[in-house]
C-alpha cells in the first residue's frame, strides 16, 4: 500500500471529524484470467492474493475526493499467477465550505480512513469475481494500519 508508514492520527482525525462520506464509485475494472491446464482430477486450487492499494486525494471547495487503485494478483501455491484484477474507485467526502483542508490532512486521512472505507468494496468485488469465474471465492485480508508508539502489526 502506498501510504505513510505512521499516519498522523490527530491530523487524520480533524478531517475525519468534519467530513461526511458522499460516494464510493467503481469507475474502472480490469480482470484477466491466466488459465493453467490441469488434469480433470486436479484438486480445486488454493489461491492467495498479493494486494496493492494506492490513493491520491484532491481538494475542491466543499469536498475532498480520493482516487483509489486496487491491484490484486491471484497466486496458486506453485507461484503461477491465476488472475489479475485492477480496479479504480473514486471516494468522495463532503466538508463544510468554510473549512480549509491541508495536504497533510488529506494524506493522513487517506492512509487511515479512505483505505478502511473502500476495502470492504474491494474485498466484495474480488470475492464476487473469483466465484463467478468458477474459482474458490477469495476473501482479502484486512488492512493493518501501524499506530504511533506501537509495534507494527504482525500477520496472524
N, C-alpha and C positions, 0 to 999 in steps of 0.2 A: 504494500500500500504506500502511496506517496503522500505522506503526512508528516507533520513534525514528530520527532521521536517522543518528546514530552510536551504535549499540547498544554498551553496555559489555561487551566480550567477556569480561573477567575475571569480572564479575558473572554473566553468562550461563553461563560455564564452570563455576562452582561448582555450579549446579543441573544442568547437563549431566553433570557427573561423578558425581552421586549418583542421578540419575533413570533410570528404565527405561521405555521405551515399552510401554504395555499395550494400547492400542486406537486404531484410526482408524475412525470410523463415519461414513458418509454418511447424514445424517438428513433432509435436505430437498433436493429438486431441482426447479427450475423451468426449463422450456425452452419457448421460443416462437420460431417462425419467422415472419419478416415477408417473405412472398414478393414477388418482383419479376417482373412479367410480362416475358418476353423472347422474341424470335423463336426458332424451333427451331434455327436455325443459330448462335445466340448461343454464344460460347465459354464453357467452364467458368470460373466466376468465380474470381478471386484474392481470397482472404479474408485480412484481417489482424484482429488481436484487440486490443481495449482491455481490459486485465485489472486488476481492483482486488481486493486481499486485505485483509481486516480481521480482527483477532482480539481476543479478550479472554481472560483467564485467571482461574480461581478456585482458591483453595487450600482443601483439605479435609485432615483428618488422613490421612496416608499417600498423598496424591495431589495432583496438580496437573492440572486439566482445562482445555482450551482450546476455545473455540468459534471456528471459522474460517469466514468467509464469503467466497466467491469470486463475483465478478460479472464475466462475460465478455460483451462485445458483439462480434459478428462484423460487420465492416465491409467492404463492397465498395470497389473503387478509387474509385468515384464518390461515396463517402461514405454510400451507402444502408446502413442497418442491416439486415442479413440475418437475424440471430437475436440473442436474448438468452438467457443461461444464468445462473442463480443457484443456488449450491449451499452447503449448510451442513454442515460436518464437525465432529465432536467428537473431539478428540485427547486421550487420557488418558495420563499418566505417573505411575508409582508412585515414591514417595520413602520413605525409611526413616521410621518413626513417630517416632523420637527426634530428627529434624532439623526445625528451624523454617525456613520459606521466607519470604523477604521479598517485598513487592510489586515492588521494584526488580529482583529476580532473575526474577520472573515476566515482567515487561515485557521485559527484555533477552533472556531465554531464548525468549520468544515471537517476538521480532523476528528472531532468528537461527535457532534450531533448529526451532521449530514450523513456521515458513514453509518451511524446507528439507525437512522431513519430509513435509508434506502436499502440496507442489507436484506431485510425480510422480503422485499420485492425481487431482489436478485436471487435469493435462495428459492423462492417460489418459481421463478422463471426457469432456473436450472432444473429443479425437480420436475416441473411440468414437461419441459422439452425432452429431457432424458427418458421419462416414462413414455411419452408419445413416440419416441424413436425405438421402442421395444427394448430399451436398456433398463437396468435396475435404476429406479429413481435415485438421484444423487442429491443429498442434502448437504449444503455447505456448512462449514463450521461458523461459529460466531466470530466477530472481530474482537480482539482483546486490545484495549487501549491502555498503554502504560500510564500510571498515575505518578505524579511527583512524590518523591520520598519513599516510594515502594519499589520492591524488586520487580523486574519485568515479569509479565505473566508467563507461566510455563504451560507447555502442552499437556493435555490430560493424559 
